[in-house]
Amino acid sequence: MIPLSKPDLTMLERKYILEVLDTGQLSFGEKINRFENLFRQQFEMEYAVAVNSGTSALHLAVKSLGLKAGDEVLTTPYSFIASANCLLYEGVKPVFVDIDPKTLNMNTAKMEELITAKTKAILVVHVFGQPCDMDEVLRIATKYNLAIIEDACEAIGAKWKGKQVGTFGDAGIFAFYPNKQITTGEGGILITNNESIYQVAASLRNQGRNIKSTWLEHERLGYNYRMSELQAAVGVAQMERLNEILKKRKQVAERYLELLKKLKLPVKTPLISNNCEMSWFVFVVILPENIDRQKMIDDLSQQGVQSKPYFPSIHLQPSYRREFDYERGLFPVSEAMSDRTLAIPFYSNLSLNTQKNVIEALSKALRNMNKVNQNKE
């Protein structure tokens, strides 16, 4: 089976893990400081707070900005569920903005009509590593005095008009699950230029201890969101190899695009804006409307190719339907894309021959589906 994703690990990651084991210090040691410093340097930001997941980092951003029950935040329904869940943790209502059918990012033209007196922030998601229209996000945030949280969990290294995503808002969030561009196994990080956000986030991740607190002195109600030294060791190696990894993933993506173009398959890929520099997270194809996606997935699996739907619309998740009585039809573009998007194998060391096999399998599955549809007619 050709897997959907695979982390890019080398002897350098092993070397740094062994260094940690040799010290015997498995939490809050040299590696986590180095990991945070690498992020500060990469993004030219004042502060970085490494944590145990991207979800935790998003939650800390919400808490550190003082968002609370009764507040509303504009965000996208087409994302991994954590980008909305982090608001619900604090009783904040996610106000979903439908997406652009070409880029699959939040449709910024629909944002202003949803702003009320309760709106306090915009939580931007750079879906699949493509930056959202940050010119419009910044204009609207400035006009209505809204905070900005950038969920760049899928977009490390991506740029909007030459500026790295994660650096536009009050806080930028990155995640390091094994399918991400770089990984720490599990992990996340918050970056910011706001000292208050940094102080609160750093305290909250460590059971509410302030930076200068004694070990058993807790200034506020906090969480155990700490990143371990072993995770940070992998992260240091990955950050040192970031440009190499991003370059390889770009090459893999470009080969896929060329193969799809050559075979003229009846699928589309998200439009890449001229203002964007992509950081490739997954490779998603948009299937024709008449295709049974689950049968496509089953067919590809039988051919030895793993694939998955990406993403289900958040508002149609069972927990959200129970909480908010959401129904189909509220965000039609997101729902349509949720029904038609399919992720195929994508990782930095994917070979050209394997990619050819994937596209050939995709082509065969599409032909099989067309035969099924013709027989129905």
N, C-alpha and C positions, 0 to 999 in steps of 0.2 A: 504494500500500500504506500503510495506517495503521500506523505503527511501534509496537512494543511500548513503547518509551520514548524520551524526548528531553530533553536537558539544558535548563535554563532559564537562558539567557545573555543579557546586556544590554550596553550600551555601558560600564557600570561595569567589568565584567571586562576589556574591551578597554583601557580607560583604565589600569587597574593593570598589565596586561601591558606596555603601552608604557612605563610608568614604570620598570619593571624593565629593559627593554631600553635605556632612556636611561642608566641607571646603569652598565651593563656588568657588574654583579655578579649572576651567575646562580645562585649557591649561598650559603646561610647569610648572607642579607642582611636588610634591614629588613622585608620582607614575611613571611618565615617567623616572625620574632619577633612581628610583629603578629598573624599567624594563630594562633599558640599563645596569645597574650594574649587574643584574642577567645574562645577555648575556655575558658581559665581563668575569664574573667569570666562567660561564659554558664552554666557549670556550677558556679561558685563553688568551684573546686578549686585546689589549690596549684601543681600542675605539669601540663605538657602537653608531649608529645614528638611532633612531626609527622614522618611517615615516607612512604615511597613507595607503600605499599599498606596496606589493612586487614589482609591476611595477615601482613605484616611486623610490624604493631603487635601482632597476636595472638601471634606468635612471641616478640617482645620481652617480652610479659607473662609468658609461660611461663618464659622464661630468667630474667627479673628476680625471679621468685618462687622460683627455685632448684629448680623441678621437674626431675626427672631420670629416667633409665632405671629401670624397676621400679615407679615411682609410677603411680597410677591417678587418673583425673579423670572425674567424672560429667558427661555432656553429652548432647545430643540427636542422634539419627540423622537428624532431619528439618531439614536446614539446608544451606547451601552448604558444600562439602567443606572449605574452609579452616578452619572452626571445629574440625574434628577433626585435620586435617593438621598444624596448628601444634603439636599434642601429639606426633605421631609424629616430628617433626623432632628432638625431644629424647629419643626412646625411651619417652615416656610413653604408657601405654595408655588410650585413650578407652573408658570404660565407658558404653555407651549406655542411656539411660532412655527408654522409649517415651513417646509424646506423648498429650496430651488431644485427643480427636477433635473437640471443639468449638472450642478456641482454637488448636490445632496447636502450642502450646508444650509444652515438657517437662512431663510429668505428675509434679508434685512429690510426689504421694502414693506414687509408686513408688521414690523416691530412697533412702530409708533402708535398704530391704532389700538394696540393692546395695553398701552401704558395707562396706569391709574395712579391715584394718590398713594396706593399701597406699594407701587413698584419701587424697589430699592436697588436693584442690580440687574445686570445682564450676565448670564453664564454662557459663554461662547464655547462651542465644541468645534475643533478643527477636525472634521470627520475624515477618517482614513488617511490623515496626514496632509490634507489640503486646507490651507488657511481660509477661514471665513473672510468676508469683506470687512476688514478692520477699519477702513475709512468711515463706513457708515456706522459701524458699532461705536467708534469713538465720537462721531458727530452726535449721535443720539444720546450717548451717555453724558456728554458735556452739556447738551441742551437741557436734559432733565435731571442733571446732577445724580447720575446713577453710578454705582461701583461696577467694576468689571472683573469677573473671574474668568481666566482663560483655561479651559480644559484642553491642554495640549498633550494629553496622555498618549495620543496616537501620532504626534506630530513633531517629535524632537528633531531639530534641524531645519524644519520648514520655515519659509520666509514669505512675508507679505510686503511687496515693494522693497525687497532687500533687507527688511528688518525681521529678526527672528520672532516667531510666535512664542508666546509665553512672557514677552517683555512689554506688551501693550497695556495690560491691565494693572489692577491693584495687586493681583497675585496670579502667577502662572503655575500650572500643575502638570507634572509629567509622571508617567507610570512605567514600571519595568517588569510586567508579567512576561513569561517566556516567549509569547508571540510578538512582543513589541520589538522595535528596532534594536534597542539595547535592553538587557535584562539584568536583574539581580535575583531572579527566581520569583520572589514577590517583593514589591517595594514601590515607593513613590517619593516625590520631592515637591516642595513648595518653594518658589523663588519670588522675591519681592524687593522693592526699594523702600518700602514703608517700615520704619523701625517698630512701630506699634504692632503691626501685623506679625512681624518676625518674633517679637517678644512674647506675644500671646500664643502663637503657634508653637514656638519652641517649648513653652511651658506646658501647653495642653498635651503635646505628644509624650511628655515625660511625667505623667500622673499629677500634673499641676504644679510641679516644682518650677520656681523661677531659675534663671540661669545661675544666679548667685546664691540660691537656697542651699541649705544643708540637705543631706540625702533624704531625711525623713521629715522635711519641712515642706508643706504643700500650700501654695498660695491660693489655688483655685481648684475646682473640680476638674480633673484632667482624665487622660486616657493612657493606656499602654499602647502607643502607636510607634514605639521605637523601632528603628532599623538596626539589625544586628551587624556586628563587625564582619561576619562571614558574607552577608549580603553586600555590604559596602565594599568588601574586597573584590567581589565579582564586578561591582559597579565601577570601581576605579579602573580596572582593566578595560571594561567596555567603553568607558568615556575616553580613555587614552586611544582607543581604536575607533572612535565615533566616526570620523571622516571616512575611514576605510570601509566601515560597515555600511554607511549611507550610500557611498559610491557603488558598492556591490549591489545593493538593493535597487538602486536606480537603473543599473545595467540589466538586472533581471526584469524589471518592469518594462523597460524599453524593448527588450526582446519579445516579451508577451505582446506588446502593442503591435510590433512588426509582424509577428506570426498571425495575429487576429486580422490585421490588414491584408496580409498575403492571401489568407484563405477566404476572406470576405464572409466571415461567419455572421449570421443575423443577430449579433449581440452588440451592445454598446458598452462603453466605459464612461465613468464620470468625466465631464468636461473639466480640463485643467485651465483655470483662468490665466490670462497673460500676466497678471500681477503676482502670480504665485510661483514659488519654488517648492515643489512637493517634497515631502519626506515619506517614502513609501512604507505604509504599515501593513496593509493587506492588498491583494489584487482582486477587485470586484468586477464582475460583469453583470450587465443588466439584461435579463432575458426578455424575449418577446412576450407580449401580453397573453398569448394563447398557450404558453408552455406550462405544463404541470411541473413545478420546481422539485417537488419531492420525488417524482419519478426520475427527474434528471439526476438528482443526488444519488438515488438508488442505482441508476444505470452507471454513473461514474464510479461508484463504489465497486460494482461488479467488474469494472475495468481496472481496478486497483488505484483509483484516484480519489482522495478524500476531498470533500467540499462541504460547505455549510452556508445556511442563510445568514446574511449580514445586512442590516440589523432588524430585528422586530421593532415595531413602533412601541415606545415606552407606554403611551397612554392606553394601549390595548393589552398590556400585561395584566394578568389576573388581579394582582394586588392593587393596581391603579384603577381598574374598572370597579372593584369593590369600594375603594375609598372615594372616588370622584364620579362614579356612574358614567364613565366615558363609553362612547359607542363608536362603531365604525362610521366614517363620513366626516368626522370633525377636522381631520387633517389629511385630506385626500392624497396629497402628493407623497407625504411620508408613508401613508398606508400602501400606496401603489408601489413605491420603491421597496418597501419592506417585503412585498409579495414577489418581487421580481429580481432582487439582487442576490448574487451568489458569489461567495469567495472560493477561489481555487488555490491550489498549493502555491505558497509564496514565502521564500526565505532567502537570505543573502547568498548561500552557497548552492542554490538550485542551478543545476547544469543546463546547458542549452538542449542537450538530448532529452533530459527529463521534461523540460518545458515543451518540447515538440510532442512528447508522448501525452502530456496533459491536454494540449490543444487538439491533438488528434482524437483523444477520448471525448473531449467536449464536442467536437464536430460530429462524431459518431452518435453521441447521445442526442444531439439536436436533430440529426437525420431520423433517428428512431422515433423521436417525439413527433416529427412531421408526419411520419407514416401512420402513427396512431391517430393523429388529428384528421388525416385524409380518410382513414377508414371510418371514422365517426361520421364524416360528411356523406 
